[in-house]
Amino acid sequence: MRANLLEYDLEALARFCERLGEKRFRAVQLFRWIHQRGANDFDAMTDLAKSLREKLKTAAIVQPLAVISQHESSDGTIKWLFNVGAGDAIEAVYIPEADRATLCISSQAGCAVGCRFCSTGHQGFSRNLTVGEIVAQLWYAEHFLRKRLGRDDRVISNVVMMGMGEPLQNYAEVLPALRVMLDDHGYGLSRRRVTVSTSGMVPFMDRLGRDCPVALAVSLHAPQDHLRDELVPLNRKHPLDELMQACERYLAVAPRDLITFEYCMLQGVNDTSSMAQELVALLGRYGGGRKSWCKVNLIPFNPFPASGLVRSPMAVVQAFARILNDAGIVTTVRKTRGDDIDAACGQLAGEVKDRTAVMVRMDRRKSVSTDLLKSAGEKSSELVYGV
């Protein structure tokens, strides 16, 4: 079977070339052709020796993902659905802004974490993506956009691993994919402009800090363990104090001088002024007393039928943000982009097979109890739960 060269970071590609009897500089040339120029035809790689091109034709392939569909939003957002075989599909989203162009990519087909507010989690988990399947999302989007915009220079300036899946549950494949993105012979992205989002895989947060520190975003969503247990089930394994200590350790090596905390605003669940004050108190206990050690990104919830959750009104979101900002915590409200094509945060669901066992486990987590809501200071009648 021929090797798909999208699966290799530069070091792995150099070893592959050595097995073909070629020197390392050939790997650098090949890597540039694939990632900087978007070539997948070895005959087009004109500065490679013809003998090497012939070897590559028999030993290798540059195999992108097949595009099932492409949807474009009125705000310029583009969502691609990619086929990853065996009935599974994944999604990637391009988000253009005045000062940046961000690609949100997936790391798994489905997700096993099962966060209450995320449509991807409700579909269950299928499998981890390979290095090549992760990189192929960037490869396709970058070179598609260059052709569309008539540009030779890089289009995508930022990559966020906030698509389908929990990246740190697929660490072995995510790590070399990150190295391809950062490599100057590849996409040359800054560590500050590549963000891994995690729901709190504490041991792998520490590993990422040692192996390849990029910007880190943590899905927080609640300032109390008992509420976060219900919203982000992984909290039962790595509760808030353990998670926050891991964030402090990561801060020592992070390319940015702060950690971003994502907080999805859910009406009647986590959006009251008392919750905001609890969040201020939680964040104040860490970071060595520095208010600037973190940033909070408030995310308007994007409803989907199975969630039984409701988006907080914008006035409530803004009031929540004011409390945090007044306490000296930098707080932003994320713009909702691409919601008309189901490309907004939490809406990526793709097309995966029914995973009955996983879904049964997740169904057991769907109901937030009346006692829990009361302890959060809210009325359970404000929400309708269940599928």
MIKE-87546 format. One record per residue: x, y, z of N, C-alpha, C in turn. Coordinates in steps of 0.001 Angstrom, whole numbers, padded with zeros to 6 digits, always signed. Atoms other than C-alpha are relative to their C-alpha. Layout:
N
XYZXYZXYZ ...
This chain:
387
+000839-001192+000000+000000+000000+000000+000879+001249+000000 -000782-001231+000060+001316+003439-000900-000287+000885+001220 +000111-000864-001176+001964+005853+001975-000618+001336-000383 +000558-001333+000200-000166+008992+002192+000903+001007+000692 -000999-000907-000557+002382+011772+002675-000602+001107+000854 +000630-000943-000922-000167+013993+004415+000069-000509+001441 -000094+000586-001339+000305+011624+007360+001314+000345+000715 -001349-000156-000549+003917+012741+007917+000318+001449+000350 -000665-001275-000256+005443+015676+009735+001373-000070-000658 -001245-000049+000768+008852+016718+008403+000972-001096+000424 -000924+001038-000449+010835+014311+010567-000407-001368-000535 +000484+001277+000526+008667+011368+009532+000205-000083-001502 -000210-000008+001437+008911+012420+005895+001479-000198-000345 -001433+000200+000214+012709+012583+006167+000375-001478+000143 -000265+001433-000179+012752+008997+007460-000542-000787-001184 +000573+000663+001168+010484+007958+004603+000933+000153-001200 -000913-000232+001119+012871+009535+002070+001291-000798+000156 -001194+000808-000235+015821+007801+003688-000239-001455-000404 +000319+001375+000392+014058+004469+003161-000015-000155-001523 -000061+000017+001469+013884+005413-000531+001410+000253-000517 -001379-000258+000391+017627+006087-000494+000277+001453-000330 -000132-001424+000296+017212+009888-000592+000484+000759+001225 -000510-000837-001085+018837+012638+001473-001116+000862+000598 +000996-000766-000738+017008+014842+003990-000515+001197-000798 +000444-001212+000680+016920+017926+001752-001103-000308-001008 +001088+000390+000892+014657+015993-000619-001337+000001+000753 +001218-000034-000812+012157+015648+002218-000498+001432+000181 +000372-001409-000146+012209+019418+002734-000656+000503-001283 +000590-000400+001285+011555+019986-000982-001406-000576-000158 +001274+000685+000146+008751+017453-000978-001047+000589+000943 +000888-000584-001006+007222+018886+002191-000520+001355-000469 +000410-001319+000502+007183+022379+000654-000987-000130-001153 +000903+000199+001130+005548+021131-002531-001403-000370+000496 +001296+000478-000480+002793+019396-000587-000755+001101+000744 +000716-000883-000914+001989+022007+002042+000017+001470-000428 -000049-001408+000398+003163+025350+000680-000622+000234-001369 +000522-000172+001359+002136+024783-002926-001261-000816-000270 +001227+000771+000161-000700+022313-002456+000053-001030-001105 -000146+000964+001094+000686+019829-004984-000304-001415+000484 +000183+001429-000289-000544+016240-005013+000320-000867-001211 -000460+000707+001200+000894+015278-008416+001523+000060-000010 -001460+000006-000090+004533+014182-008216+000650+000545-001275 -000564-000537+001245+005119+015102-011882+000074+001520+000014 -000009-001464-000088+004357+018720-010981+001150+000521+000854 -001072-000412-000915+007237+018764-008480+001313+000034-000771 -001016-000033+001060+009722+019876-011111+001430+000085+000486 -001386-000066-000461+012770+020469-008905+000438-001290+000690 -000396+001320-000483+012742+016850-007721+000571-000804-001172 -000587+000843+001049+014936+014450-009652-001057-000945-000555 +000990+000874+000623+012982+012380-012144+000020-001385+000634 -000090+001323-000630+014272+009210-010487-000781-000043+001310 +000742-000058-001243+012786+010329-007165-001504+000052-000283 +001420-000082+000342+009471+011226-008786-000542-001383-000389 +000438+001350+000378+009299+007726-010253-000128-000898+001229 +000098+000765-001251+010032+006197-006848-001276+000361+000759 +001160-000474-000752+007307+008340-005265-001309-000527-000595 +001230+000472+000642+004723+007241-007815-000357-001424+000419 +000256+001389-000387+005107+003638-006713-000108-000185+001507 -000071+000189-001451+005654+004221-002981-000918+000916+000790 +000704-001013-000783+003508+007217-002032-001159+000614-000770 +001123-000739+000564+000429+009305-002640-000250+001201+000907 +000489-001127-000810-000833+012701-001472-001518-000049-000138 +001428+000308+000089-004434+011786-000691-000817+000940+000874 +000871-000872-000800-006757+014603+000401-001307-000691+000342 +001319+000531-000333-010186+014036+001885-001000+000387-001086 +001058-000301+000961-013182+013854-000416-001009+000948+000648 +000970-000970-000500-015561+016796-000008-001409-000497-000322 +001386+000408+000188-019166+015705+000507-000863+001211-000328 +000793-001202+000234-020594+019208+000682+000764+001230+000457 -000553-001298-000381-019687+022861+000962-001174+000969+000136 +001070-000969-000237-022001+025458+002484+000616+001348+000352 -000527-001336-000236-021403+029206+002510-001066+000861+000665 +000895-000856-000760-022943+031609+004997-000047+001403-000604 +000117-001384+000441-024139+035122+004302+001102+000877+000576 -001077-000807-000586-021293+036357+006557+001389-000413-000503 -001278+000413+000581-018566+034648+004476+000564-001287+000567 -000432+001275-000578-018182+031590+006678-000258-001138-000994 +000157+001172+000858-017647+028342+004753+000145-001248+000861 -000090+001277-000709-018342+024865+006151+000143-001118-001020 -000196+001171+000843-016997+021733+004502-000322-001260+000792 +000216+001334-000548-018184+018203+005191+000900-000945-000786 -000978+000893+000619-015382+015700+004496-000333-001451+000309 +000188+001434-000173-015734+011962+003986+001268-000624+000566 -001159+000709-000557-013435+009930+006244-000224-001506-000007 +000181+001425+000224-014827+006541+005231-000859-000688+001036 +000788+000873-000886-016925+003796+006803-001258+000699+000523 +001222-000688-000396-019980+006060+006913+000205+001203+000883 -000303-001137-000861-018228+008753+008932+000368+001234-000818 -000388-001263+000615-017783+012411+008045+000354+000994+001092 -000425-001025-000950-016190+015408+009735-000198+001368-000636 +000225-001350+000490-016562+019149+009427+001151+000921+000365 -000954-001076-000233-014214+022113+009137-000669+001300-000429 +000666-001279+000248-015203+025778+009136+001033+001104-000161 -000837-001171+000281-013478+028825+007619-000756+001250+000434 +000637-001198-000547-014217+032119+009409+000853+001219-000353 -000775-001185+000372-012968+035289+007666-000360+001213+000852 +000194-001251-000723-012514+038494+009651+000944+001041-000581 -000792-001091+000572-010953+041865+008934+001490-000183+000247 -001416+000073-000368-007686+041108+010733+000548-001418+000055 -000469+001383-000053-007466+037315+010482-000923-000882-000830 +000825+001014+000656-008745+034220+008720+000217-001293+000766 -000105+001134-000918-009455+031314+011040-000626-001241-000603 +000559+001292+000378-009961+027654+010236-000216-000815+001263 +000350+000869-001115-011764+025537+012817-000020-001425-000517 -000133+001354+000522-010831+021880+012360-000356-001043+001050 +000411+001114-000848-011887+018520+013768+001175-000931+000283 -001035+000963-000384-009755+015945+015573-000540-001412+000165 +000639+001303-000129-012259+013097+015918-001267-000010-000844 +001333+000148+000579-015309+011765+014113-000941-000253+001169 +000812+000047-001200-017863+012475+016808+000805+000414+001212 -000692-000370-001236-016929+013057+020428-000556-000842+001142 +000402+000854-001113-016996+010925+023567-000226+000763+001295 +000091-000755-001249-017027+013747+026129-001448+000235+000399 +001430-000100-000285-020768+014390+025855-000429+001247+000732 +000429-001250-000625-021043+018046+026879-001463+000285-000355 +001454-000167+000142-024719+018982+027358-000377+000956-001126 +000356-001101+000894-024624+022032+025086+000577-000172-001404 -000723+000188+001268-022715+020539+022127-000686-001072-000846 +000713+000951+000855-024516+018893+019214+000901-001148-000433 -000922+001072+000378-021388+016928+018261+000002-001095+001055 -000007+000980-001078-021357+015251+021664-001237-000862+000023 +001243+000769-000024-024965+014166+021248-000037-001094-001058 +000020+001029+001043-024145+012109+018157+000820-001227+000396 -000840+001113-000399-021680+009873+020005+001371+000041-000654 -001386+000054+000479-018101+008885+019199+000169-001136-000991 -000287+001041+000979-016930+007001+016135+001459-000428+000093 -001420+000366-000075-013122+007146+016001+000870+001249+000000 -001003-001058+000131-009975+009250+016205+000356+000215-001460 -000529-000276+001325-008767+010965+013066+001496-000257-000023 -001441+000161+000165-005297+010233+011711+000649+001363-000207 -000745-001237+000282-002576+012851+011289-000421+000567-001351 +000314-000449+001346-003341+013007+007581-001403+000547-000122 +001380-000488+000055-007078+013468+008134-000141+001355+000684 +000009-001308-000661-006418+016353+010508+000648+001048-000904 -000730-000942+000852-003848+018027+008253-000751+000260-001303 +000688-000143+001287-005961+017416+005129-001067+001088+000027 +001000-001068-000106-008606+019837+006425+000641+001354-000277 -000732-001239+000252-006050+022651+006476+000524+000036-001426 -000539+000075+001368-004443+021497+003198-001074+000389-001008 +001061-000285+000965-007754+021588+001365-000468+001451+000096 +000546-001349-000172-009064+024846+002849+000980+001063-000471 -001006-000999+000382-005813+026763+002364+000121+000129-001511 -000255-000078+001447-005333+025863-001276-001286+000252-000796 +001277-000394+000602-009037+026109-002140-000155+001522+000048 +000175-001442-000169-009066+029656-000758+001005+000794-000822 -000977-000704+000852-005869+030647-002549-000493+000083-001439 +000512-000005+001373-007397+029626-005861-001191+000935-000136 +001198-000834+000071-010701+031323-005106+000354+001485+000055 -000342-001406-000200-009064+034574-003985+001108+000484-000928 -001069-000368+000914-006327+034507-006629+001264+000438+000708 -001166-000373-000811-003560+034632-004041+001043-001105-000012 -001098+000952-000137-000145+032997-003823+000480-000092+001440 -000443-000006-001391+000496+033941-000193-001024-000709+000883 +000840+000755-000920-000975+032240+002842-001293+000757+000288 +001303-000585-000298-004687+032860+003435-000356-000198+001471 +000407+000317-001377-005358+031113+006760+001096+000421+000977 -000974-000518-000967-003651+032915+009635-000109-000684+001352 +000243+000616-001301-005162+031049+012592-000679-001356-000183 +000678+001299-000036-006118+027432+013257-000444-000257+001429 +000510+000365-001320-008339+026431+016160-000508-001434-000059 +000478+001377-000093-008864+022809+017111-001215+000002+000920 +001255-000140-000731-012428+023483+018196-001145-000637-000777 +001029+000684+000763-014273+021366+015647-000451-001254+000724 +000494+001234-000597-015581+017871+016214+001097-000696+000799 -000921+000810-000779-013917+015929+019001+000740+000755+001086 -000882-000499-001056-011697+016419+022055+001430-000261-000446 -001341+000205+000576-008188+016994+020626+000947-000812+000878 -000981+000657-000865-006305+015763+023677-000343-001458+000285 +000275+001433-000044-008108+012415+023589+000591-000703-001221 -000635+000544+001213-006356+011934+020237+001415+000554-000104 -001275-000709-000105-002975+013208+021372+001046-000519-000980 -001053+000583+000842-000789+010790+019373-000090+000474-001443 +000170-000471+001370-002247+012046+016085-000006+001527-000073 +000060-001469-000009-002817+015691+017051+001397+000614+000066 -001337-000592-000185+000815+016298+018082+000760+000151-001314 -000702-000205+001271+002451+015603+014676-000774+000914-000950 +000771-000921+000836-000423+017444+012968+000317+001449+000368 -000385-001344-000433+000403+020514+015054+001379+000367-000538 -001361-000286+000485+004054+020205+014032-000002+000339-001483 +000119-000357+001421+003055+020277+010352-000489+001437-000136 +000538-001354+000069+001046+023455+010945+001039+001057+000360 -000973-000970-000507+003905+025171+012774+001284+000045-000822 -001277+000108+000705+006763+024054+010510+000133+001096-001055 -000239-001063+000982+008296+026884+008460+000006-000532-001428 +000056+000599+001336+008518+024465+005521-001414-000487-000335 +001393+000385+000211+004815+023676+005965-000879+001236-000103 +000916-001143+000023+002216+026290+006892+000552+001204+000743 -000698-001109-000649+004513+028397+009077-000852+000811+000952 +000862-000729-000926+001841+029301+011607+000717+000242+001330 -000557-000324-001309+002821+030992+014859-000667-000847+001079 +000576+000738-001125+002340+029041+018083-001129+000783+000659 +001047-000847-000583+000244+031989+019291-001293-000072-000808 +001155-000009+000890-002097+031489+016321-000557-001399-000275 +000563+001354+000049-002716+027770+016735-000524-000308+001399 +000637+000200-001301-005156+026979+019524-000584-001400+000110 +000617+001285-000334-006021+023626+021055-001021+000267+001095 +001059-000139-000993-009323+023568+022912-000231-001344+000673 +000203+001238-000744-009829+021004+025643-001085+000178+001045 +001006-000021-001061-012635+020130+028017+000619-000337+001353 -000669+000205-001282-010022+019330+030666+000734-001315+000141 -000817+001219-000056-007768+016374+029807+001331+000342+000672 -001113-000551-000769-005334+017286+032567+001349-000642-000327 -001329+000565+000285-002507+014736+031947+000536+000415-001370 -000451-000358+001347-002404+015628+028256+000208+001501-000161 -000343-001421-000040-002453+019347+028984+001463+000150+000399 -001402-000045-000435+000823+018763+030814+000930-000496-001112 -000841+000514+001093+002189+016694+027906+000117+001013-001136 -000038-001004+001062+001228+019347+025373+000939+001141+000374 -000902-001052-000457+003052+021934+027456+001458-000377-000161 -001381+000457+000174+006205+019819+027303+000364-000184-001465 -000322+000437+001356+005953+018662+023695-000159+001079-001064 +000294-000951+001078+004443+021479+021660-000960+001069+000510 +000917-000988-000584+003042+024432+023609-000549+000974-001038 +000710-000951+000855+000488+026296+021514-001011+000714+000900 +001022-000678-000796-002327+028588+022638-001011-001026+000511 +000899+000956-000637-004725+026831+024992-001320+000665+000351 +001342-000418-000401-008475+027250+025376-000627-001137+000791 +000591+001013-000886-010299+025431+028151-001506+000223+000069 +001462-000059-000080-014027+024666+028016-000409-000073+001466 +000275-000079-001434-015074+025805+031485-001503-000142+000291 +001473+000048+000045-018824+026620+031388-000709-000028+001347 +000632-000053-001328-019433+026513+035148+001084+000264+001044 -000979-000269-001060-017693+027822+038291-000128-000954+001184 +000239+000949-001094-018974+024960+040488+000190-001420-000510 -000204+001394+000419-017970+021309+040374-001315-000721-000258 +001224+000797+000146-021502+019972+040832-000753+000375-001274 +000645-000385+001251-022858+021999+037896+000856-000406-001201 -000868+000388+001124-019831+021389+035687-000019-001513-000213 +000136+001450+000157-020181+017647+036379-001109-000342-000993 +001134+000260+000876-023502+017822+034542+000195+000567-001398 -000186-000641+001306-022486+020183+031737+001177-000586-000759 -001232+000552+000601-018996+018734+031097+000363-001249+000801 -000175+001204-000823-018941+015106+032324+001452-000332+000345 -001410+000263-000304-015136+014959+032178+000410+000609+001340 -000310-000632-001291-015185+017178+035286-000041-000999+001150 +000067+001011-001060-016044+014082+037325+001348-000690+000181 -001329+000608-000065-012573+012750+036511+001069+001015+000367 -000976-001059-000265-010654+016032+036593-000752+001250+000455 +000799-001122-000500-012526+018488+038846+000731+001343-000096 -000463-001357+000284-012044+022248+038829+001367+000323+000599 -001292-000341-000601-009138+022542+041258+001144-000665-000758 -001016+000712+000772-007152+019903+039367+000189+000649-001370 -000068-000647+001308-007999+021586+036053+000702+001345+000084 -000603-001336-000131-007043+025058+037259+001495-000076+000300 -001431+000165-000261-003717+023851+038620+000749-000380-001279 -000607+000358+001284-002993+022288+035213+000127+001240-000892 -000074-001246+000773-003787+025645+033597+001163+000867+000472 -001130-000769-000538-001303+027356+035904+001327-000580-000489 -001239+000618+000483+001381+024834+034937+000206+000294-001481 -000122-000246+001444+000628+025330+031237+000424+001433-000268 -000297-001420+000190+000895+029089+031599+001499+000267-000024 -001452-000193-000069+004609+028736+032362+000686-000208-001344 -000619+000294+001297+005290+027473+028810-000832+000501-001172 +000914-000401+001068+002377+028919+026836+000588+001130-000842 -000513-001066+000861+003211+031115+023814-000698+001338+000245 +000675-001215-000424+000653+033628+025068+000070+000064+001521 -000126-000119-001450+000717+035000+028608-001344-000141+000696 +001296+000233-000612-002818+033889+029285-000616-001303-000510 +000825+001135+000391-005218+030946+029129-001393+000541-000318 +001370-000388+000328-008591+031383+027431-000970-001014+000588 +001071+000854-000512-011642+030016+029217-001266+000255-000807 +001237-000090+000763-014687+029275+027079-001179-000263+000938 +001150+000096-000915-018059+029736+028777-001266+000177-000813 +001229-000018+000802-021267+028833+026924-001166+000476+000866 +001037-000640-000798-024149+030988+028154-001345-000693-000181 +001215+000816+000015-027196+028867+029044-001038+000624+000926 +001021-000696-000774-030370+030568+030178-000491-000842+001173 +000502+000671-001187-031316+029668+033730+000882-001087+000555 -000900+001059-000460-028336+027367+034181+001297+000581+000568 -001317-000491-000435-025029+029272+034405+000204+001485-000285 -000138-001366+000525-025790+032879+033417-000408+001105+000964 +000460-001023-000935-026839+034703+036603+001159+000847+000531 -001034-000860-000589-024989+037505+038367+000746-000740+001107 -000692+000759-001051-024246+035151+041268+000998-000976-000603 -000950+000880+000694-022643+032706+038824+001215+000789-000464 -001118-000842+000434-020537+035545+037441+000927+000296+001171 -000829-000272-001183-019362+036408+040955+000769-001250+000424 -000709+001242-000321-018515+032756+041593+001145-000244-000973 -001058+000157+000993-016523+032690+038362+001155+000934+000298 -001050-000948-000400-014611+035812+039434+000804-000575+001173 -000683+000562-001173-013825+034138+042763+000861-001198-000379 -000761+001174+000432-012737+030882+041080+001298+000412-000699 -001184-000409+000758-010357+032581+038652+000982+000781+000875 -000862-000769-000890-009025+034816+041425+000849-000851+000919 -000776+000890-000879-007786+031813+043384+001238-000561-000677 -001112+000584+000753-005291+030902+040654+000735+001116-000765 -000752-000975+000792-002742+032605+038412+000875+000913+000809 -000899-000804-000824-000652+033927+041286-000563+001363+000352 +000619-001274-000354-003164+036668+041979-000079+000995-001139 +000051-000908+001158-002752+038226+038514-001358-000091-000667 +001269+000000+000720-006048+039257+036950+000209-000325-001481 -000254+000141+001437-004398+039118+033517+000441-001395-000412 -000498+001341+000337-003511+035419+033695-000949-000756-000924 +000973+000701+000816-006658+034492+031820-000928+000983-000708 +001031-000737+000717-009334+035687+029432-001228-000896-000053 +001240+000759+000074-012981+034615+029400-000712+000354-001303 +000729-000173+001256-014805+034128+026101-001416-000534+000214 +001396+000391-000182-018575+034107+026558-000596-000368-001351 +000486+000530+001275-020255+032026+023859-001526-000095+000041 +001455+000192+000089-023920+032472+022965-000302-001434-000439 +000346+001385+000309-025429+028990+022957-000738-000076-001331 +000666+000242+001274-026450+027696+019541-000928-001200+000164 +000936+001073-000357-029621+025666+020170-000070-001109-001047 +000318+001132+000861-030283+022217+018738-001038-000825+000754 +001187+000590-000628-033393+020116+019408+000276-000936+001173 -000220+001018-001031-031852+017363+021533+000523+000565+001309 -000665-000530-001192-030254+019710+024056-000963+000337+001124 +000909-000478-001028-033314+021021+025865+000495+001244+000698 -000588-001203-000586-031271+024183+026540-000396+001218-000815 +000421-001255+000615-031966+027821+025748+001145+001003+000067 -001028-001039+000034-029623+030645+024724-000338+001139+000967 +000197-001167-000870-029170+033396+027295-000279+001238-000840 +000225-001260+000723-030610+036744+026139+001274+000843-000013 -001235-000768+000125-027899+039132+024943+000163+000982+001147 -000115-000919-001136-028709+041589+027742+000585-000713+001220 -000529+000787-001119-027966+038822+030267+001480-000299-000231 -001406+000255+000329-024721+037922+028472+000842+001242+000258 -000751-001244-000183-023613+041555+028494+000122+000373+001470 -000065-000270-001438-024477+041961+032182+001012-000920+000675 -000979+000962-000506-022457+038815+032957+001414+000470-000329 -001317-000471+000432-019534+040201+030964+000436+001223+000803 -000360-001211-000758-019670+043534+032824+000524-000348+001376 -000467+000396-001331-019287+041797+036178+001439-000486-000065 -001363+000513+000133-016177+039986+034966+000971+001116-000351 -000888-001110+000389-014699+043055+033277+000236+000952+001161 -000150-000901-001154-015362+045202+036357+000927-000589+001053 -000907+000665-000945-013421+042616+038370+001427-000074-000546 -001343-000017+000582-010436+043115+036047+000330-001196-000858 -000226+001170+000849-010882+039909+034020-000396+000354-001427 +000296-000301+001401-010637+040478+030279-001055-000976-000497 +001136+000824+000403-013934+039212+028880-000521+000469-001347 +000545-000312+001308-015221+039047+025338-001247-000847-000227 +001177+000764+000410-018492+037901+023804+000222-000432-001434 -000275+000515+001341-017977+035657+020821-001141+000335-000945 +000985-000201+001048-019741+036687+017651-000493-001353-000481 +000542+001225+000582-022061+034020+016320+000181+000073-001502 -000304+000021+001425-020776+033156+012859-000473-001304-000615 +000356+001200+000746-022201+030757+010305-001130-000810+000572 +001076+000809-000567-025254+029759+012317-001086-000325-001017 +000985+000324+001034-027363+029865+009146+000372-001245-000799 -000412+001249+000646-025337+026881+007876+000432-001034+001040 -000362+000901-001102-024999+025136+011273+001503-000146+000147 -001456+000023-000131-021323+026097+011423+000467+000734+001239 -000377-000754-001183-021413+028062+014659+000457-000934+001114 -000573+000779-001084-019857+026967+017933-001017-000977+000571 +000852+001032-000570-021332+023687+019191-000965-000641-000973 +000968+000527+000959-023250+022982+015995+000568-001071-000920 -000585+000960+000923-020803+020702+014201-000412-001415+000384 +000479+001352-000304-022414+017292+014014+000410-001024-001030 -000468+000931+001019-021247+015760+010743-001002-001107-000268 +000835+001158+000309-022555+012403+009661+000728-001238+000509 -000615+001219-000510-021613+009447+011834-001072-001041+000261 +000924+001089-000272-023187+006078+012399-000527+000094+001429 +000551+000062-001346-025420+005511+015395+000902-000854+000869 -000831+000747-000947-023238+004477+018326-000857-000250+001248 +001050+000197-000989-025928+002946+020541+000541+000015+001419 -000509+000086-001374-023798+002156+023576+000410+001366+000515 -000441-001328-000417-022281+005608+023654-001201+000885+000268 +001151-000866-000148-025632+007313+023167-000796-000346+001255 +000706+000380-001224-027204+005310+025999+000680+000636+001202 -000728-000618-001107-024468+006502+028350-000278+001485+000054 +000212-001433+000039-024993+010062+027182-001429+000353+000386 +001389-000264-000360-028796+009829+027568-000152+000077+001519 +000097-000010-001462-028266+009098+031257+000469+001320+000590 -000546-001248-000512-026445+012420+031574-000853+001208-000377 +000675-001137+000597-029022+014555+029795-000809+000828+000980 +000895-000731-000886-031218+015515+032706+000773+000665+001126 -000570-000731-001123-029966+018238+035021-001073+000068+001070 +001042+000173-001004-031800+017663+038283-000535+001327+000509 +000610-001177-000596-034192+020140+039915+000833+000503+001163 -000819-000417-001138-032021+020143+043036+001236+000743-000460 -001201-000656+000515-028979+021074+040969-000318+001408-000451 +000378-001331+000459-030793+023973+039337-000288+000918+001180 +000297-000829-001164-032044+025197+042697+001280+000418+000705 -001264-000342-000647-028529+025024+044128+000758+001044-000782 -000616-001034+000827-027424+027192+041201-000786+001305+000086 +000756-001223-000191-030053+029719+042269-001016+000265-001080 +000911-000195+001109-032395+029144+039342-001266-000836+000184 +001244+000755-000003-035939+027843+038753+000044-001050-001105 -000051+001051+001003-036128+024510+036998-001034+000207-001089 +001042-000201+000991-039279+025654+035174+000468+000848-001179 -000489-000843+001086-037167+027988+033032+000524-000817-001165 -000539+000840+001050-035876+025044+031002-000849-001247-000189 +000667+001262+000302-037395+022049+029304+001078-000997-000378 -001071+000955+000239-035097+019019+029441-000516-001226-000717 +000331+001235+000689-035011+015814+027508+000051+000169-001495 -000133-000008+001443-034914+014873+023852-001317+000458-000628 
